[in-house]
């Protein structure tokens, strides 16, 4: 089955649906989410994308990320992707939206919404999606980006400075 995306206009309104490959090949605007999972007061999970990924295999990125399915809202996509990639089942109320990005080269022409999630239970990796995870403080993430930028996905390099501000502004809101 061919995966389809909503192609959206500059106002993030769906205009049609096309196959994933066509959307990426033609650099059309579409939607995605990123979630950064906090496991304790100091650590955030980063994932290393598996070799099966068609975009950025083996690179480090947010805890989970993915495209928004046709007709799906951003938060529902974040909830779905957390369950698919990390085995996390979490209530919608626990997700904190911290940033919205407009389409650009760095995001692959995606409108992106970024969420934070506090989660302290067991995580079960989907090995088709994720090679491994590691827990880093925000300072350690900054150090990884500074010293080894080629090991980090372009979208995460672009998004992290804004996500860091979101983390700082929402520290007291994380349960």
Secondary structure as UniProt FT lines:
FT   STRAND          4..8
FT   TURN            10..11
FT   STRAND          14..19
FT   HELIX           20..25
FT   TURN            26..27
FT   STRAND          30..38
FT   STRAND          44..49
FT   TURN            51..52
FT   TURN            57..58
FT   STRAND          60..61
FT   STRAND          64..67
FT   TURN            70..71
FT   HELIX           74..86
FT   HELIX           92..94
FT   STRAND          95..101
FT   TURN            105..108
FT   STRAND          110..118
FT   TURN            127..129
FT   STRAND          130..136
FT   HELIX           138..147
FT   HELIX           149..151
FT   HELIX           154..169
FT   HELIX           171..173
//
